[in-house]
Amino acid sequence: ATLPPRPSDSEDSKTTPRRCQMSIAVICLRIWLLMVAALRLLSVYLGFFDLPRFRNNIFPKQPESVTELYGRTFATWTLLSSILCLLCAVYITQISIYLATLLSFLFAFLHLGGEYVYFKTMSGRTAAAPMTIAIISVIWMIVGLAVFI
């Protein structure tokens, strides 16, 4: 005669696929956040050290409106958001860091959208990449609230 499976064994076999899927999803989001943080560092460099390229690459429709102060302010804000992405990648289950990172992507999307649509300082080409990254991140992190937290 064989013994029936222990309740803990049968529970583990039911939850193992979900754990595996969750860990893959967590790893993918962590990698995404690390890549976004690295990409943001390029804007930090441009804002602090290469203002002419910053003006022409990010705000080509009105480069004259981008002052040195704005370049440094943008670089500082972007550096902070890059650090936030790094923190979220490391501490992804910390709800306060997760939500702050999610909101930073939402604010970035709204800011860039305003610059493109309302203020007309950005071209569609220069707004497309950062706005796409921001909206993908917002959607992914909203969906992730149910999975990760």
Helices and strands as residue ranges (DSSP letters): H 7-49, H 51-58, G 63-65, H 68-90, H 95-113, I 114-118, H 124-148
